[in-house]
Amino acid sequence: MVNVSRLGEAKWTGKTTLMFVSFFVGLLLESYVFSLASIAIYWVQMPKSLGQLLLAWAPIWLIIGIIIAGPVADKLGRKITLYITLGFYAVGGLLLFFSSNYVVLLIALAFMLMAGGGEMNSIMVATHELMPRKHRGKAMMMEINAINLGGFILAVLAFTSAASSVVFQRDVVAVAVLLVVIALLATRTAMPESVLWLEKRGRHDEAVRQIKAYWGDDWEAALEPEPEIKLTSKIQGADRKTSILFRVIVVTLTAAANTVGFGLVAYTLAYYYFPHLQPVILAVFEGVGFIGGFVGLVADRVSRRRFLFWSFLGTFIITVLIGLTTPVWQHQMWLFWVLLVALAIVNSLCYLTEDTMKAEVWPTEVRGTWTAITRFISIGLYIPAIYLTSNMPVNTYFLFNAAVWLVGLLAATAWLVWGRETGQGLSIEAASGGTD
């Protein structure tokens, strides 16, 4: 039987880089497609109520893809699920070329959003199980940072092609989707199935074949010598026992605050209050967030619990400040942009940390399913938030958003006090330990 825990000590190789690029681009595409609804809303004439439907269309189909892909990944494997999501992307991208009416556009978006939901879920699970222990945290955070880049790229494309016809703008987006799908298909053929998942499923012979195919026959020679047990014993909070119920509550609340709070700024704010600034606000918020996200490179050297708490606290404080200073920045828009940039930076750290933790606290056998359940609930809560905030004054809108972040802050505080440490270079087995 293979000592799977030792595989976490594998060195970073060229194949690891290729796998990282595949996951990075996969999350970039997920963000690109999710952000697309806020741009596509201007491709057709529609009353505001239908515009809200299109904004809600993104999270609706994203969570459908999530809740399907989670159990599928636990049943059939992480790699095959990632092939299935690429198929859905391809169908949606092709349909986008023919979306000359509202119905076809919605169908095309539905296929791509289902793909995006399943894609992100499976990438989060696979990254924790396949990346070397010493690089697991930073790899996950840099992949999640691609979400910022994807939204930024879409916003720039929308902004630069705004003067062109709707057909041209739509075709540019569709071509980009299909090209990325082809690139992802090429990179994923070389990645292994999760050996940890194979062992948990009792498929020992297949696990050995995957190890040798990816790391070579002499795979043990590619391992780092540092024993995991010494590392775990030195980290405060790494041995805490946490129930599944406590994990579900904390992860769901922090994820919901992150999703709703981020969405209300990046996607719906401009539609309700600054329609002519939608691509600009999206580009600034995502672009600045991408730059700030490089702080995630220290993820394997810092406490995940503390990172989560301080980033939620910073996001809450800045959002309150924006809400309270609304009468000022409404007349001096330079202040709005300064505050938006500050919010983008600290919020980027918030969701990088939360998304990283979201998939690392579950037992391997059900990692896909529980990650999917918490994401399904948290993203689903964004849908009523879209309608609930539609008629609020802008200052109330931001203060509502601050209240959302406060919920996340309280959950992050609970995890800081009673939760287990999952960062600082811990292996995925150590991070997901405790009472199951």
N, C-alpha and C positions, 0 to 999 in steps of 0.2 A: 504493500500500500504506500502511496506517495505521501510524504510529509508536506502537505499543502502549505502549512504555515511558513515553511522555509522559502517558498516562492516569493513571498513579500520582500525578501532580501535580494531579489534579482537586480542586476545593474541596469541602468538606462541604456538602451541600444538604439541602433538605427530603426529597427522595427517598432520599438516603443515610440519613437518620434513620429513614424508614419501613422500609428494608431492614434496618437495624440492629435495630429493634424486632422485625421478623419473625424474625431469627436468634436474638435474645435469648429470645423466647418459645418458639422451637423447641427450644432447649437446655433451657429450663425444663421443657418437656413431657417431654423425654427423661429428665431426672433424676426427674421426678414418676413416670413409668412404671417406671423401673428401681428406684426406692425402693419401689414399690408391692408388690413380692413380699415384702418384709420386713414389710409390714402385712397383706397378704392371707393370710399364713400363719396368722393368727388367725381367719379367717373360717370355716374348716372344722376339724373334729376330725381329727387325724391323728397317727400315731406320729412320733417324732423323725426317723426315717430319711426319711420322706416330707417332713418339714419341711426337711431338708437339700436334698432334691430341688427344692423350691420356691425355696429360696435360690439353688441352682445354676441353676434355670430362667432366671433373669434374664440372667446372663452368657452362657448357651448360646445363647439366641435373639438376644441383642444382637449377638454376634459373627457369627451367620449373616446378620443384616441388614447388618452392616459389610462382610463379605467379598463380598456380592452388590452392594451399592451402590457400592463403590469402583471396580471396573471399569466398571460401568454409567455412572457419572459421567464417566469418561474417554472412554467410547464415545459416549454419547448427550447428555451435557452435564450441567452442575451443576443448572440450573433444572428440567429435566424429571425428574431424580432426586428433587428435593424435592417435586414433585407426586406422584410414585409413593409416597413415604413417607407423605404425608398420606392417601392412599387406604388404606394399611394401618392407619394410626391409626384411621380412621373405622370400618373393619370390626371392629377390636378393641374399640373403645369401645361399639359396638352389641352385640357379643357379651357384653360385661361385664354388661349389663342382665339377661341370661338365664343368668348363671353361678351357678345354684343348686346345682350339684354340682362336684365336683373337676375332672372332665374338661373341662367347658366353661370353667371358670376358667383352666385351663392353656392352652387354645386361645386364649382372649381375650388373655391375657398374651403369648402367643407372637407374635400379630399386632402388638401394640403395641410389643413389644420389638424385633422386626425393624425396625419403622418407626423406633424410637428410634436403633438402631444406624446405620441408613442415613442418618437425618436428621443426626446429629451429624457423621458423616464428611463429608457433602456441605456442611454449614454451615462446617466448619473449612476446607475447600478453597475454597469460594466467598468467604469473608470475606477471605482473603489475596489473592485475585485481583481483588476488586471494591472493597475499601475504599481510600480515599486513603492514599498512602504515609505522610503525617505522622500518621495516626490508625490505621494498620493494627494495631499492637501493642495499643494500649489498647482498640480495638474488639473484637479477638479475646478479650482477657482479660476484658472486661466481659460478653461473651456467655457465656464459660465460667463466669463467676461466677453466671450464671443457674442453673447446675447446683445450686449451694448453695441458691438460693432455691426451686427446685422441690422438693428434698427437704424443706426446711423447711415449705413450704406443705402438703405431703402429711402430714407429721408432725403439724402443727397440726390439720388436718382429722380425722385419725385420733384424736387426743387429745380434741378437742371433741365428736366424735360417738361416742366409745367407749361412752357410756351408752345409745346408741340401738341399734336392731336391726342385725344384720349386713346385712340387705337395704338399709336406709337408708344405712348407711355405704358400701356398694358402689355404690349408685345416685348418691350425691354425687360419688364419684370418677369414675364413668362420665360424668356430665353435664359435669363439669369438662373431661374429655378432649375431648368432642365440641364444646363451646363454643370451646375453644382451636383445634381443627382448623378450624372455620369462620372464626375470626379470621385464622389463618395463610393460609388460601386467599385471603382478601380482600387481604392485604398483599403476597402474592408475585406477583400478576398484574403489578404495576408494576416489579418488579426485572428487570434485564437478565440475559442469559446472560453468562458470563465471556468478555469480549472477548479476553483473553489466550489462553484455551482455543480460541476460534474461529479465531484467527490461527494457532495451532499446528496446527490441523486443516486449514488451507488454505482456510477459509471466509471469505475476505476481504470479499466483498460483504455477507454476513450480519453481519460484525463492524461494518462501516460503518453498517448499518441500526440495529444495537443502540446504537451510540454516539449517533447522531442522535436516536433515540427516547427515550433516557434523559437525555442532556446537551443536546440541541437541535442545530439545524443549525450554529450558531456555537459548537461545543463547545470549540474551541481557546481561546476567550476566557475559559473557565471554569477554565483551568489556572494553577497557581502558576508563577512564573518561575524558581524555584530549580532549577538543573540537577542531576540525580542523581549525575553523575560526581564532582562536587566533594565531595559528602557521603560517598560510598563511600571516597574516598581519604583522608579524615580519620579514619576509624574503625579502630581496631586490630583485626586479625583478620578484617576484612570481605573481604579478598582471599585468604584461605587456601583451598587446594585440599583437598577431602575426598572420599574415594571413597564410592560408594554403600554398599559393605560396612560401612565405618566408621559411616556414618549409620544404617544398619539396626541395628547392634549397640547404639549409644548410645541411639537412640530407643526401641528395643524394651525395653532394660533399664530405662531411666528410666520408661517407660510402665508396664511390669510392676510395678515397685516402687510406683509411684503407685496403680495400680489395686488391687493386692492389699492394700497397706497401708491405703488409704482404706476399702476394703470390709470388712476385718476389724474396723475400729473402728465405722464408721457402720452396717453392716448385720448382721454376725454376732455381734458382742460381746454385745449384749443378749440375743440368742436363746440363747446358750450359758450366760450367767452372770447376767443380770438381765432375765428375760422381762417382768416388770411395768414395766420402764423403757424398752422399745423406742422408743415415740414420743418420750419425753423426751430420750433420748440422741441420737436422730436430729435432733430439733429443735434441741438445743443445738449439736451438732457442725456441722450445716448452717447454722444461723442465725448463729453466731459466724463461721463460715467466710465467709459472704456479706459480713458487715461488713468482715472483714479483707481480703477480695478487692478492695476499692476501692483498695488500694495499686496495683493494676494500672493505674490512671490515669496512672502515671508510666512505663508500659512503653515508650513511644517515646523516652524520654530516658535510659534505663539499659541496661546490657549484659545481653543475654539469657543469655549464658554465666555471668556472675557471679550473676545472680538465681537461675539454676537450681542452681548449686553451694551458695550460702548457704541457700537454702530447704530443700534436701535435708539439709544438715548440721544445721540447726535441728530438722527433723522427726525425724531419727535420734536426736539427743541427748535430746529430750523423751520419745520413746518408750522409750528405755533407762531414763530416770528413772522413768517410770510402772512399768516392770517391776520395777525394783529397790526401789521404795517400796511395793509391793503389800501387804506385811504391815501397813503403817501405814494406808494409805487404806481398806483393807477394814474397819477399825474407826472410821475418821474420814472419812466419805464426802465431806465438804466439800473435802478435799484432792484426791479423785478429780475432782470437778467443776472445781476450779482447774486441775489438770493437763490435763483434757480441753479446757478453753477455750484454754489455751496451745497445745496440739497442733492444735486446729482452726484457729487463726490462722496459724501457720507452715506447716501442711500446705496451707492454701488457696493460699498464695503458691507452694508447690511445684507443685501440679497445674495452676494457672493458667499457670505458666511452661512446664511440660512439655507441656501440651496445645497451647499456642500454637506451640511449636517443632515439634511433631509433624507439622504439615502444611506448614511453610514451607521445609523443607530439600530438597524433591524437585523434579525437573524438571516443568514444567507438564503435559507430555503424559501423565505417569504419576503425577501428584500424588494423585489419588483412589485409585489402586491401591496405591501404597506406603504411604499413610496407613492404608488399610484393612488391609494385611498386618501392619503393626506393631501396630495396635490389636487385630486378631484374635488374635495371639499373646499380647499382654500381658493382655488381658481373659480369654482362655482359661485362663491360668495361675491366675486367681482361683478357678476351679472346683475343681481339686484342693486348693487351699489351704483351702477350706471344710471338706472332709472331713479333711484332714490335721490341722487344729487342733481338731477337734470334741471330743476327750477330753483336751486339755491343761489343766493347772492354769492359773489366770488369769495368774500371774506368767510362766510359760513362754510363754503365749500372747502376751504383750506383748514378751517378749524375742525370740520368733520373728519378730514383726512388725518389731522393730528390725533384725533380720538382713536382712529384706526391704528395708528402707530403706537399709541399708548397701550393698547391691548397687546401688541407684539412685545413692547418693552416689559410689561408685567410677566409675560411668558418667558422672555429671555432672562429676567431677574430670577424667576423660579428655577430655571435651568442652571444659572450661575450658582445658586445656593445649594440645590439638591441634585442637579444633573451630573452625569459622568463626563469626564474629559474625553474628547474624541480627536483632538488635534495633537500638535507637538511631535509629529512623526510616528504616532501609533499605527500599528497595522490595522487592517480592517477587522480582523478577528477580535483584537483588543477593543477597538472602538465600538463594536456592536455587541460586546459581552454584557454580562449582567443577567438579571432574572428575566427569562423569556416567558 
